[in-house]
Amino acid sequence: MSTLEHPETPFLALDPHRVDTNVRRLRRHLDRLGVALRPHVKTAKSLDVAALVDGGAKGPITVSTLAEAEAFAAAGYRDILYAVGIAPQKLGRVRALRDRGVDLVVLLDSVEQASAAGVPALIEIDCDGHRGGVAAGDPVLVDIARALEHRGGEVRGVLTHAGESYFADGDEQLRAAAQHERAVAVRAAQALRAAGFAAPMVSVGSTPTAHFATDLTGVSEVRAGNFVFFDLVMAGIGVCTHADLALSVVVTVIGHRPDKGWIMTDGGWMATSRDRGTGRQRVDQAYGLVCDLDGTPYDDLLMADASQEHGILALRPGSTAKLPDLPVGARVRILPIHACATAAQHDRYHVLDPGSRALTAEWPRVRGW
Ligand SMILES: Cc1ncc(COP(=O)(O)O)c(C=O)c1O
């Protein structure tokens, strides 16, 4: 049997027990609020992880690429939301999936896109200035809906994503972001209904707001993706603890620079990604927190810097901890800053037997667009 000592490093280790715990936590919360989950598969991009999320039911999912839509459709998923604004050139692939019986719904926020679409769509609403979308009270919302129906499309409803919740600080701000996300989405759906559109779908969500919502009246579904793995950004804003993180990158020590207090590894940003999402948080975790092979963090040891295929481990600035004795050839695990970005650097997961160093399976990831 393979163990964490065997595969060539760097590689991605996945703890399915933690995924299961993370999934149960969000499902329990959403069940209490009486709202359906439409998991975003962009984080794991894995049929095997999706099966942990929905117990094999192949229920509704959100995707971020048509490659994900095609892979999940081929595996039997039939209710798919493509939650990135539609480029008209991609409509051929959308129609091909719809012709095969997949209810693939697209996202748009302009009259131009609506006029080209000819397929069911959600209209993207901007709730916090994070990215695209139209304001809930903007009359263009109804213009978009009319353009969509005029060209044979169908107004399924509205979608908003509180992306700024990633920068929230503390429970109160997180609860406020969730409350605002809901209120904006419901207001936009009401505007469409007042103009004569059924707009049955009111889709909200991000991992922070999904967890901190206290009332989802009027919302039909919650999209969250990161919640399956969590990461140091999520721990930094208080959505999870380090013990919830399901992913780590296993790397090998390849040298030392005692003069600088560095331990060098074979895992650079190609293995962890260049994401520095904790750089704006109160506690910066640089490129990741370093753990031993059993997953216990070393005192104050960070992956402090990265080049393409080199990682530099060093103590957190100001730390009085002692640099651990890690000889050349020793392996350590790096907890990711941003799980979606770290996982995207790899083509598979090495699946851990929880509580041991044994690896029980390899799960492939969907790649490309
Ligand atoms: C449109 C949309 N919905 C949902 C999500 C899921 O958010 P999270 O990864 O915080 O769970 C994302 C993530 O970027 C998104 O872009």
The ligand as an ORCA input file, in Angstrom:
! r2SCAN-3c Opt
* xyz 0 1
  C     -20.553     32.872     -9.029
  C     -19.976     32.143     -7.878
  N     -20.776     31.489     -7.053
  C     -20.306     30.808     -5.982
  C     -18.956     30.780     -5.699
  C     -18.500     29.980     -4.525
  O     -17.818     30.730     -3.587
  P     -16.860     30.033     -2.522
  O     -15.697     29.522     -3.261
  O     -16.546     31.123     -1.551
  O     -17.623     28.936     -1.900
  C     -18.068     31.472     -6.528
  C     -16.646     31.502     -6.237
  O     -15.860     32.226     -6.784
  C     -18.597     32.170     -7.654
  O     -17.785     32.824     -8.492
*
